[in-house]
Amino acid sequence: MLIASLLLSLAQAPATPAQPAPASASHRPRRLFISPMGEPFRASNKDDDTLADWFAQADKNRDGRLTLEEMQGDAERFFALLDANHDGEIDPDEITHYENVIAPEVRSGEHFALALESARPNLRGGDDPHQGAGRYGLLDLPEPVVSADSDFNRGISRAEFRQAAVQRFLALDLDHHGFLTLNGLESIRPAPPPAPNGPEKTHQVDESALPQL
């Protein structure tokens, strides 16, 4: 009788609900994402995928493919935001505003030392092998705005920013399809640098052969 009672009790006990499978690494929501050109995207809720937010913004025709032209267009938009005095260059004061106000997360070292190191891949520091924006983006660029300064004159022109967008697009287009997809970018944490000397110094692209915005 005692055994029968125990069996009956077990049969009537509610089943333990199955635990949901953890989100895959490629689709786990992230609190902060810094775009390839340095724009921060912060989550508005715990489920927000900030990489997807940037991709949707840059993918102007909503076809699920981010082209070079679209990435340059997104870079132009962000350049206009950073160029507060509209003189066609991101000057040292505007860089300071970017680092202190717009994306303070990029500040992981002294300003000018970080500027020189920004184009050099695989920096090490602490438990995370990446520094600055490299901890939150797709490319190992600690300061993505300053690293677009290809002539190291402490200012970034519109042409330099466009060229940086080209080089970063090429670095992210690992399969050489000529476009980027969200799923492809989700698998990059972070993307390998395009060459040992950094994305802005490796390939020179003829802007006249590219689509004009």
C-alpha positions in Angstrom: 0.0 0.0 0.0 2.8 2.4 0.8 4.6 1.8 -2.5 1.3 2.3 -4.4 0.8 5.6 -2.6 4.3 6.8 -3.5 3.8 5.8 -7.2 0.5 7.7 -7.3 2.1 10.8 -5.7 4.8 10.8 -8.3 2.4 10.4 -11.2 0.3 13.4 -9.9 3.4 15.7 -9.4 3.6 18.5 -12.0 6.3 18.1 -14.6 9.3 20.3 -14.3 9.1 22.9 -17.2 11.8 22.6 -19.8 14.4 25.3 -19.6 14.8 27.4 -22.7 18.0 26.8 -24.6 20.5 29.6 -24.2 20.7 32.1 -27.1 23.3 31.2 -29.6 26.5 33.3 -29.4 25.7 34.8 -32.8 22.3 36.1 -31.8 22.8 37.0 -28.1 21.6 40.5 -27.4 24.4 42.9 -26.7 24.2 46.1 -24.6 26.6 48.2 -26.6 27.8 48.0 -30.2 30.2 50.4 -31.8 29.9 50.5 -35.6 32.9 50.1 -37.9 33.1 53.9 -38.3 32.8 54.4 -34.5 29.2 55.2 -33.9 27.8 53.8 -30.6 24.5 51.9 -30.4 23.1 51.4 -27.0 20.3 49.0 -26.1 17.0 50.4 -25.1 15.9 47.1 -23.5 17.5 43.8 -22.5 16.5 42.1 -25.8 17.8 44.8 -28.1 20.4 43.6 -30.6 22.5 46.7 -31.2 24.4 45.2 -34.1 21.1 44.6 -35.9 20.1 48.2 -35.1 23.2 49.5 -36.9 22.7 47.2 -39.8 19.1 48.2 -40.3 20.1 51.9 -40.3 22.9 51.4 -42.8 20.9 49.1 -45.1 19.0 51.9 -46.8 17.0 49.8 -49.3 16.2 47.1 -46.6 17.3 44.2 -48.9 19.3 42.5 -46.2 22.6 43.3 -48.0 24.9 46.1 -46.9 26.8 47.3 -50.0 29.9 49.5 -50.1 27.9 52.4 -51.3 25.5 52.0 -48.3 28.4 51.7 -45.9 29.9 54.9 -47.3 26.6 56.6 -47.0 26.3 55.7 -43.4 29.9 56.9 -42.8 29.0 60.2 -44.5 26.0 60.6 -42.2 28.1 60.0 -39.1 30.9 62.3 -40.3 28.3 65.1 -40.6 27.3 64.5 -37.0 30.9 64.6 -35.8 31.8 67.6 -37.9 29.9 70.0 -35.6 31.3 73.2 -37.1 30.7 71.9 -40.7 34.1 72.8 -42.0 34.6 69.5 -43.7 37.1 68.1 -41.1 36.8 66.4 -37.7 39.3 68.5 -35.8 40.9 67.8 -32.4 38.1 69.5 -30.4 35.5 67.4 -32.2 37.6 64.3 -31.6 37.6 65.1 -27.9 33.8 65.6 -28.0 33.5 62.2 -29.6 35.7 60.5 -27.0 34.3 62.2 -24.0 30.6 62.6 -24.9 29.5 60.5 -27.8 31.5 57.3 -27.2 33.5 57.5 -24.0 33.9 53.7 -24.1 36.7 54.2 -26.6 39.0 55.8 -24.1 41.2 53.0 -23.0 44.5 54.8 -23.0 46.1 58.2 -23.5 44.6 60.1 -26.4 47.6 60.4 -28.7 49.2 57.1 -27.8 45.8 55.5 -28.6 45.6 57.4 -31.8 48.9 56.0 -33.0 48.0 52.4 -31.9 44.5 52.5 -33.4 45.6 51.1 -36.8 47.6 48.3 -35.3 45.7 45.1 -34.7 45.7 42.6 -31.8 46.3 45.0 -28.9 46.3 43.3 -25.5 45.1 44.6 -22.2 43.5 43.0 -19.1 41.3 40.0 -19.5 39.9 41.2 -22.8 42.5 41.1 -25.7 40.9 44.2 -27.2 40.9 47.8 -26.2 38.6 50.7 -26.5 36.0 50.3 -29.3 37.6 47.0 -30.2 35.7 45.5 -27.2 32.3 46.5 -28.7 32.7 46.3 -32.5 33.6 44.1 -35.4 37.1 45.4 -36.1 40.1 45.6 -33.7 40.2 49.4 -33.8 40.5 50.9 -30.3 39.6 54.4 -31.6 37.8 54.1 -35.0 37.5 57.8 -35.7 41.1 58.8 -35.0 42.4 55.7 -36.9 40.8 57.2 -40.1 43.5 60.0 -39.9 45.7 58.5 -42.7 48.1 61.4 -42.8 48.4 61.8 -39.0 47.7 65.6 -39.1 45.3 65.3 -36.1 42.3 65.9 -38.3 40.1 63.7 -40.3 38.8 64.9 -43.7 35.7 63.7 -45.4 37.8 61.9 -48.0 39.8 60.1 -45.3 36.6 59.0 -43.6 35.2 57.7 -46.9 38.5 55.9 -47.6 38.3 54.3 -44.1 34.8 53.1 -44.8 36.1 51.4 -48.0 38.9 49.7 -46.1 36.7 48.5 -43.3 34.1 47.2 -45.7 36.8 45.2 -47.4 38.0 43.9 -44.0 34.5 42.7 -43.1 33.7 41.2 -46.5 35.6 38.0 -45.7 34.0 36.0 -48.4 34.5 38.7 -51.1 30.8 38.8 -52.0 30.7 42.5 -52.5 28.1 42.9 -49.8 27.7 42.3 -46.0 24.8 40.4 -44.3 23.7 40.6 -40.7 24.2 36.8 -40.2 27.7 37.1 -41.6 28.6 40.0 -39.3 27.0 38.2 -36.3 29.7 35.5 -36.7 32.6 38.0 -36.4 33.7 38.7 -32.9 35.8 40.6 -33.8 36.7 40.4 -37.5 40.4 39.7 -38.2 42.2 42.8 -39.4 42.7 42.9 -43.2 46.5 43.2 -43.0 49.3 43.5 -40.4 49.7 47.2 -40.8 46.0 48.1 -40.3 43.0 48.7 -42.5 43.7 52.3 -43.5 47.3 51.6 -44.7 47.0 48.4 -46.6 44.9 48.8 -49.8 44.6 52.1 -51.6 41.3 52.2 -53.4 40.6 54.5 -56.4 37.7 56.6 -55.2 36.9 57.7 -58.8 36.0 54.0 -59.6 33.5 53.8 -56.7 29.8 54.7 -56.8 29.4 58.4 -55.8 26.9 59.3 -53.1 
